[in-house]
Amino acid sequence: MPVVSLPRTYPKLCALHPPRMIKSQSGYEQASKLTKELDAQSTKLTKDQKEFLTLLRHLIGRYEEKTPTLSIFSKSWLMNTS
């Protein structure tokens, strides 16, 4: 995966992807994509990026709990990326 330049501060990350409860498949996909981009840079994350990543994982997990039709693969991927 190519390295994507992501905001380094919490307010700028929130501007890029406002932290809200995920209520749709498209919201889930957007949050998952950003999570994967942050994970790709996991050794270089700022404190703000780490906190934002933790929040995204929480929001994704909540959505997955309420959406039983999600694949087992997507749920296991999220659990193995901490």
Secondary structure in CASP SS format (residue, H / E / C, confidence):
PFRMAT SS
TARGET T0000
AUTHOR 0000-0000-0000
METHOD secondary structure of the structure
MODEL  1
M C 1.00
P C 1.00
V C 1.00
V C 1.00
S C 1.00
L C 1.00
P C 1.00
R C 1.00
T C 1.00
Y H 1.00
P H 1.00
K H 1.00
L H 1.00
C H 1.00
A H 1.00
L H 1.00
H C 1.00
P C 1.00
P C 1.00
R C 1.00
M C 1.00
I C 1.00
K C 1.00
S C 1.00
Q H 1.00
S H 1.00
G H 1.00
Y H 1.00
E H 1.00
Q H 1.00
A H 1.00
S H 1.00
K H 1.00
L H 1.00
T H 1.00
K H 1.00
E H 1.00
L H 1.00
D H 1.00
A H 1.00
Q C 1.00
S H 1.00
T H 1.00
K H 1.00
L C 1.00
T C 1.00
K H 1.00
D H 1.00
Q H 1.00
K H 1.00
E H 1.00
F H 1.00
L H 1.00
T H 1.00
L H 1.00
L H 1.00
R H 1.00
H H 1.00
L H 1.00
I H 1.00
G H 1.00
R H 1.00
Y H 1.00
E H 1.00
E H 1.00
K H 1.00
T C 1.00
P C 1.00
T C 1.00
L C 1.00
S C 1.00
I H 1.00
F H 1.00
S H 1.00
K H 1.00
S H 1.00
W H 1.00
L H 1.00
M H 1.00
N C 1.00
T C 1.00
S C 1.00
END
